[in-house]
Amino acid sequence: MSPRRRGRLGWLLVVALIVVPLLEIYVLIQVGQVIGAWWTILLLVVDSIIGSWLIRREGGRAWRALTTAINSGRMPARELADGALILVGGTLMLSPGFVTDAFGILLILPVTRPAFRRLLTGFVTRRVVVATLGETGRGPGAGPQGPVVRGDVVEDPSAGS
């Protein structure tokens, strides 16, 4: 793993393990001061109930879409991405707090999921290109000049015209 990736991973862990919980506590305290402690707890419980219903509904839809794609012999890329987003969104919904619940709901809702699907697809595509070609941009079987990476497109000048 390159030092640059380790740095990004370190910052991601800091955000996930320190910043997000502090933000959740701050938001819970602010909401509790405005509507009261018992109403805040009730709101968290109702939020969890709605979230679990939404996860069950959208997870079932994603599963049916996945089995339909597989049965029709087509590659289920979109369906797998939707399933991954619903899984991550559901995990966020399990943690108590309004910030993670809001982000989890955005990942689960069919209206907002396509935007996150595009982000996920771009992320995975970049990772696959880097993993396939390596850090140098020269994959196995590359010609003497090696492949040229332009965005998400890989061109191998040794492949002939």
TIMARFI-405417 format. One record per residue: x, y, z of N, C-alpha, C in turn. Coordinates in nm, 3 decimals. Example, Ala and Ser with C-alpha at 12.3 -4.5 7.8 and 13.67 -1.06 7.14 Angstrom:
// residues 2
DRENVO|n.c1|n.c2|n.c3|ca.c1|ca.c2|ca.c3|c.c1|c.c2|c.c3
DRENVO|1.319|-0.569|0.780|1.230|-0.450|0.780|1.320|-0.330|0.780
DRENVO|1.285|-0.225|0.708|1.367|-0.106|0.714|1.290|0.003|0.787
This chain:
// residues 161
DRENVO|n.c1|n.c2|n.c3|ca.c1|ca.c2|ca.c3|c.c1|c.c2|c.c3
DRENVO|0.085|-0.117|0.000|0.000|0.000|0.000|0.090|0.123|0.000
DRENVO|0.060|0.217|-0.086|0.143|0.336|-0.098|0.121|0.429|0.021
DRENVO|0.220|0.514|0.051|0.204|0.607|0.163|0.086|0.702|0.144
DRENVO|0.057|0.737|0.019|-0.056|0.827|-0.008|-0.187|0.760|0.030
DRENVO|-0.201|0.632|-0.003|-0.324|0.560|0.033|-0.335|0.543|0.183
DRENVO|-0.222|0.515|0.250|-0.225|0.500|0.395|-0.268|0.631|0.460
DRENVO|-0.224|0.744|0.405|-0.264|0.874|0.458|-0.413|0.896|0.445
DRENVO|-0.467|0.861|0.329|-0.612|0.874|0.309|-0.689|0.783|0.402
DRENVO|-0.641|0.661|0.417|-0.708|0.565|0.505|-0.703|0.614|0.649
DRENVO|-0.591|0.671|0.690|-0.578|0.725|0.825|-0.678|0.837|0.852
DRENVO|-0.691|0.928|0.755|-0.788|1.038|0.772|-0.930|0.986|0.771
DRENVO|-0.957|0.886|0.688|-1.090|0.827|0.686|-1.125|0.764|0.821
DRENVO|-1.027|0.695|0.880|-1.050|0.635|1.012|-1.071|0.742|1.119
DRENVO|-0.995|0.851|1.113|-1.012|0.960|1.209|-1.154|1.015|1.198
DRENVO|-1.198|1.038|1.075|-1.333|1.091|1.055|-1.437|0.992|1.106
DRENVO|-1.420|0.863|1.069|-1.521|0.763|1.106|-1.526|0.736|1.256
DRENVO|-1.412|0.736|1.321|-1.409|0.695|1.461|-1.409|0.810|1.561
DRENVO|-1.376|0.932|1.516|-1.371|1.044|1.610|-1.470|1.154|1.571
DRENVO|-1.461|1.201|1.448|-1.542|1.315|1.407|-1.691|1.280|1.402
DRENVO|-1.726|1.167|1.341|-1.868|1.131|1.328|-1.933|1.110|1.465
DRENVO|-1.874|1.035|1.558|-1.938|1.023|1.690|-1.953|1.158|1.763
DRENVO|-1.850|1.244|1.752|-1.862|1.376|1.815|-1.974|1.457|1.752
DRENVO|-1.986|1.451|1.620|-2.093|1.520|1.550|-2.229|1.466|1.592
DRENVO|-2.239|1.333|1.605|-2.365|1.272|1.649|-2.403|1.319|1.789
DRENVO|-2.307|1.321|1.881|-2.335|1.367|2.018|-2.380|1.512|2.016
DRENVO|-2.311|1.595|1.938|-2.348|1.736|1.931|-2.491|1.752|1.880
DRENVO|-2.525|1.681|1.772|-2.659|1.692|1.714|-2.764|1.640|1.812
DRENVO|-2.735|1.528|1.879|-2.830|1.475|1.977|-2.855|1.575|2.091
DRENVO|-2.748|1.639|2.139|-2.764|1.737|2.246|-2.846|1.857|2.197
DRENVO|-2.817|1.903|2.076|-2.890|2.018|2.023|-3.039|1.985|2.004
DRENVO|-3.067|1.868|1.947|-3.207|1.828|1.928|-3.274|1.810|2.064
DRENVO|-3.203|1.750|2.159|-3.258|1.731|2.293|-3.290|1.862|2.362
DRENVO|-3.209|1.963|2.341|-3.235|2.094|2.402|-3.356|2.162|2.340
DRENVO|-3.378|2.137|2.211|-3.490|2.202|2.144|-3.622|2.131|2.173
DRENVO|-3.625|1.997|2.163|-3.752|1.926|2.177|-3.763|1.845|2.306
DRENVO|-3.656|1.836|2.382|-3.659|1.760|2.508|-3.600|1.621|2.490
DRENVO|-3.553|1.566|2.602|-3.483|1.437|2.599|-3.575|1.322|2.557
DRENVO|-3.696|1.316|2.615|-3.786|1.205|2.583|-3.832|1.209|2.438
DRENVO|-3.859|1.331|2.387|-3.899|1.340|2.246|-3.783|1.302|2.154
DRENVO|-3.662|1.334|2.195|-3.545|1.296|2.116|-3.532|1.144|2.111
DRENVO|-3.548|1.080|2.225|-3.541|0.933|2.229|-3.653|0.873|2.145
DRENVO|-3.774|0.927|2.158|-3.885|0.879|2.077|-3.857|0.897|1.928
DRENVO|-3.801|1.011|1.891|-3.767|1.037|1.752|-3.663|0.937|1.700
DRENVO|-3.566|0.903|1.783|-3.466|0.802|1.745|-3.530|0.665|1.725
DRENVO|-3.623|0.629|1.813|-3.692|0.500|1.800|-3.776|0.497|1.673
DRENVO|-3.854|0.603|1.648|-3.936|0.609|1.527|-3.847|0.607|1.403
DRENVO|-3.734|0.678|1.409|-3.639|0.679|1.299|-3.586|0.537|1.271
DRENVO|-3.559|0.463|1.377|-3.510|0.325|1.360|-3.618|0.235|1.300
DRENVO|-3.742|0.253|1.343|-3.851|0.171|1.289|-3.872|0.200|1.141
DRENVO|-3.875|0.327|1.106|-3.891|0.364|0.964|-3.772|0.316|0.883
DRENVO|-3.653|0.329|0.939|-3.532|0.283|0.869|-3.533|0.133|0.845
DRENVO|-3.574|0.056|0.945|-3.576|-0.090|0.926|-3.681|-0.130|0.822
DRENVO|-3.794|-0.061|0.822|-3.896|-0.089|0.720|-3.843|-0.057|0.581
DRENVO|-3.775|0.057|0.569|-3.720|0.099|0.440|-3.611|0.003|0.392
DRENVO|-3.527|-0.042|0.482|-3.421|-0.137|0.447|-3.483|-0.268|0.399
DRENVO|-3.583|-0.316|0.468|-3.647|-0.441|0.430|-3.713|-0.428|0.292
DRENVO|-3.782|-0.317|0.269|-3.850|-0.296|0.141|-3.751|-0.283|0.025
DRENVO|-3.651|-0.197|0.041|-3.556|-0.175|-0.068|-3.460|-0.293|-0.084
DRENVO|-3.426|-0.359|0.025|-3.343|-0.479|0.016|-3.414|-0.589|-0.060
DRENVO|-3.544|-0.605|-0.036|-3.623|-0.705|-0.110|-3.630|-0.671|-0.258
DRENVO|-3.649|-0.543|-0.288|-3.651|-0.502|-0.429|-3.517|-0.527|-0.496
DRENVO|-3.407|-0.495|-0.426|-3.274|-0.517|-0.483|-3.249|-0.665|-0.506
DRENVO|-3.293|-0.748|-0.411|-3.274|-0.893|-0.425|-3.353|-0.947|-0.544
DRENVO|-3.477|-0.902|-0.560|-3.557|-0.948|-0.674|-3.495|-0.901|-0.806
DRENVO|-3.446|-0.779|-0.810|-3.382|-0.729|-0.931|-3.255|-0.807|-0.962
DRENVO|-3.180|-0.844|-0.859|-3.058|-0.923|-0.879|-3.091|-1.061|-0.934
DRENVO|-3.189|-1.128|-0.876|-3.223|-1.262|-0.926|-3.281|-1.255|-1.067
DRENVO|-3.357|-1.151|-1.099|-3.410|-1.134|-1.234|-3.296|-1.115|-1.334
DRENVO|-3.198|-1.033|-1.299|-3.084|-1.009|-1.389|-3.004|-1.137|-1.410
DRENVO|-2.982|-1.211|-1.304|-2.905|-1.336|-1.316|-2.982|-1.438|-1.398
DRENVO|-3.112|-1.450|-1.373|-3.193|-1.546|-1.448|-3.205|-1.511|-1.596
DRENVO|-3.197|-1.382|-1.627|-3.204|-1.343|-1.768|-3.067|-1.349|-1.836
DRENVO|-2.963|-1.383|-1.762|-2.831|-1.400|-1.820|-2.755|-1.269|-1.840
DRENVO|-2.797|-1.165|-1.775|-2.731|-1.037|-1.791|-2.646|-1.007|-1.667
DRENVO|-2.537|-0.934|-1.688|-2.447|-0.900|-1.579|-2.519|-0.805|-1.482
DRENVO|-2.528|-0.841|-1.353|-2.607|-0.761|-1.258|-2.527|-0.650|-1.190
DRENVO|-2.454|-0.570|-1.265|-2.368|-0.466|-1.206|-2.450|-0.364|-1.127
DRENVO|-2.556|-0.314|-1.187|-2.639|-0.213|-1.120|-2.703|-0.272|-0.995
DRENVO|-2.750|-0.393|-1.005|-2.818|-0.456|-0.893|-2.721|-0.483|-0.777
DRENVO|-2.597|-0.522|-0.810|-2.497|-0.544|-0.705|-2.461|-0.412|-0.637
DRENVO|-2.449|-0.305|-0.716|-2.419|-0.174|-0.659|-2.533|-0.130|-0.567
DRENVO|-2.656|-0.150|-0.611|-2.771|-0.115|-0.526|-2.769|-0.196|-0.396
DRENVO|-2.740|-0.323|-0.406|-2.734|-0.408|-0.287|-2.626|-0.361|-0.191
DRENVO|-2.510|-0.323|-0.245|-2.401|-0.273|-0.159|-2.441|-0.143|-0.091
DRENVO|-2.505|-0.054|-0.166|-2.546|0.074|-0.108|-2.652|0.054|0.000
DRENVO|-2.745|-0.037|-0.023|-2.848|-0.066|0.078|-2.784|-0.127|0.202
DRENVO|-2.685|-0.213|0.183|-2.615|-0.274|0.296|-2.541|-0.168|0.378
DRENVO|-2.470|-0.079|0.312|-2.399|0.028|0.383|-2.499|0.121|0.451
DRENVO|-2.605|0.157|0.378|-2.708|0.243|0.436|-2.774|0.180|0.557
DRENVO|-2.800|0.051|0.550|-2.859|-0.021|0.663|-2.765|-0.025|0.783
DRENVO|-2.637|-0.042|0.757|-2.539|-0.041|0.865|-2.535|0.096|0.933
DRENVO|-2.541|0.201|0.852|-2.544|0.336|0.910|-2.672|0.358|0.991
DRENVO|-2.782|0.299|0.946|-2.908|0.314|1.018|-2.904|0.241|1.154
DRENVO|-2.819|0.141|1.167|-2.809|0.067|1.293|-2.743|0.149|1.403
DRENVO|-2.655|0.240|1.365|-2.588|0.321|1.467|-2.682|0.432|1.512
DRENVO|-2.689|0.455|1.643|-2.781|0.558|1.691|-2.731|0.698|1.657
DRENVO|-2.820|0.779|1.610|-2.785|0.917|1.580|-2.855|0.964|1.454
DRENVO|-2.870|1.095|1.444|-2.943|1.153|1.332|-2.857|1.170|1.208
DRENVO|-2.729|1.199|1.224|-2.642|1.224|1.109|-2.621|1.096|1.029
DRENVO|-2.584|0.987|1.095|-2.564|0.861|1.023|-2.696|0.808|0.968
DRENVO|-2.805|0.829|1.039|-2.935|0.786|0.989|-2.972|0.862|0.861
DRENVO|-2.946|0.992|0.861|-2.978|1.072|0.742|-2.895|1.026|0.623
DRENVO|-2.767|1.002|0.644|-2.682|0.956|0.534|-2.724|0.816|0.490
DRENVO|-2.757|0.729|0.587|-2.803|0.594|0.553|-2.931|0.596|0.471
DRENVO|-3.024|0.682|0.508|-3.150|0.692|0.433|-3.122|0.740|0.290
DRENVO|-3.028|0.834|0.275|-2.993|0.880|0.140|-2.938|0.767|0.054
DRENVO|-2.862|0.675|0.116|-2.809|0.561|0.041|-2.917|0.460|0.006
DRENVO|-3.021|0.453|0.087|-3.125|0.351|0.069|-3.237|0.397|-0.025
DRENVO|-3.276|0.523|-0.018|-3.389|0.570|-0.098|-3.364|0.553|-0.248
DRENVO|-3.463|0.502|-0.321|-3.444|0.482|-0.465|-3.431|0.613|-0.543
DRENVO|-3.472|0.724|-0.484|-3.462|0.853|-0.552|-3.318|0.905|-0.550
DRENVO|-3.249|0.887|-0.438|-3.113|0.939|-0.423|-3.004|0.835|-0.452
DRENVO|-3.041|0.707|-0.454|-2.942|0.602|-0.473|-2.865|0.610|-0.606
DRENVO|-2.927|0.650|-0.719|-2.850|0.657|-0.844|-2.728|0.749|-0.838
DRENVO|-2.737|0.859|-0.765|-2.621|0.948|-0.753|-2.508|0.877|-0.679
DRENVO|-2.540|0.807|-0.573|-2.438|0.733|-0.498|-2.389|0.613|-0.578
DRENVO|-2.476|0.555|-0.661|-2.434|0.444|-0.746|-2.327|0.490|-0.845
DRENVO|-2.346|0.610|-0.901|-2.245|0.664|-0.993|-2.112|0.686|-0.920
DRENVO|-2.117|0.739|-0.798|-1.995|0.758|-0.720|-1.927|0.624|-0.691
DRENVO|-2.006|0.524|-0.652|-1.952|0.392|-0.623|-1.892|0.329|-0.748
DRENVO|-1.960|0.341|-0.862|-1.910|0.285|-0.987|-1.778|0.350|-1.027
DRENVO|-1.769|0.481|-1.015|-1.645|0.550|-1.046|-1.532|0.507|-0.954
DRENVO|-1.561|0.493|-0.825|-1.460|0.449|-0.729|-1.409|0.309|-0.761
DRENVO|-1.503|0.217|-0.786|-1.465|0.079|-0.815|-1.389|0.071|-0.947
DRENVO|-1.431|0.148|-1.047|-1.364|0.146|-1.176|-1.220|0.193|-1.161
DRENVO|-1.197|0.300|-1.086|-1.060|0.347|-1.065|-0.977|0.244|-0.992
DRENVO|-1.036|0.177|-0.894|-0.962|0.075|-0.819|-0.929|-0.045|-0.907
DRENVO|-1.021|-0.085|-0.992|-0.996|-0.199|-1.080|-0.886|-0.165|-1.180
DRENVO|-0.888|-0.044|-1.236|-0.784|-0.004|-1.332|-0.649|-0.002|-1.263
DRENVO|-0.640|0.055|-1.141|-0.514|0.061|-1.069|-0.468|-0.079|-1.031
DRENVO|-0.560|-0.164|-0.983|-0.522|-0.299|-0.944|-0.478|-0.381|-1.064
DRENVO|-0.542|-0.362|-1.179|-0.508|-0.437|-1.298|-0.376|-0.392|-1.357
DRENVO|-0.356|-0.262|-1.363|-0.236|-0.207|-1.426|-0.121|-0.190|-1.329
DRENVO|-0.149|-0.187|-1.202|-0.044|-0.163|-1.103|-0.021|-0.015|-1.087
DRENVO|0.065|0.019|-0.993|0.094|0.159|-0.964|0.164|0.228|-1.081
DRENVO|0.242|0.154|-1.161|0.318|0.216|-1.270|0.234|0.239|-1.394
DRENVO|0.116|0.178|-1.400|0.033|0.193|-1.519|0.066|0.091|-1.626
DRENVO|0.155|-0.004|-1.595|0.192|-0.108|-1.692|0.143|-0.242|-1.641
DRENVO|0.047|-0.296|-1.707|-0.010|-0.423|-1.666|0.061|-0.540|-1.731
DRENVO|0.022|-0.661|-1.698|0.081|-0.779|-1.760|0.052|-0.781|-1.909
DRENVO|0.153|-0.811|-1.986|0.136|-0.821|-2.132|0.138|-0.687|-2.202
DRENVO|0.170|-0.581|-2.130|0.174|-0.450|-2.193|0.294|-0.441|-2.285
DRENVO|0.279|-0.366|-2.388|0.388|-0.348|-2.485|0.501|-0.267|-2.425
DRENVO|0.605|-0.240|-2.504|0.721|-0.168|-2.451|0.687|-0.028|-2.402
DRENVO|0.584|0.032|-2.457|0.546|0.166|-2.412|0.443|0.159|-2.301
DRENVO|0.379|0.046|-2.284|0.279|0.028|-2.180|0.148|0.095|-2.215
DRENVO|0.044|0.063|-2.141|-0.087|0.122|-2.168|-0.091|0.268|-2.124
DRENVO|-0.180|0.342|-2.183|-0.201|0.481|-2.148|-0.337|0.491|-2.080
DRENVO|-0.340|0.550|-1.961|-0.465|0.563|-1.887|-0.515|0.705|-1.904
DRENVO|-0.635|0.718|-1.961|-0.699|0.849|-1.978|-0.836|0.842|-1.911
DRENVO|-0.842|0.893|-1.791|-0.969|0.885|-1.716|-0.997|0.741|-1.682
DRENVO|-1.109|0.690|-1.728|-1.145|0.551|-1.703|-1.114|0.461|-1.822
DRENVO|-1.054|0.518|-1.929|-1.027|0.442|-2.049|-0.880|0.404|-2.053
DRENVO|-0.851|0.277|-2.079|-0.714|0.230|-2.088|-0.686|0.196|-2.234
DRENVO|-0.584|0.258|-2.288|-0.547|0.231|-2.426|-0.408|0.169|-2.426
DRENVO|-0.390|0.062|-2.500|-0.260|-0.004|-2.510|-0.205|0.022|-2.648
DRENVO|-0.099|0.107|-2.660|-0.047|0.140|-2.791|0.015|0.019|-2.862
DRENVO|0.053|-0.086|-2.788|0.112|-0.202|-2.854|0.008|-0.297|-2.911
DRENVO|-0.121|-0.269|-2.886|-0.228|-0.359|-2.933|-0.252|-0.345|-3.082
DRENVO|-0.193|-0.248|-3.147|-0.212|-0.231|-3.291|-0.332|-0.145|-3.319
DRENVO|-0.336|-0.092|-3.441|-0.443|0.000|-3.477|-0.554|-0.067|-3.548
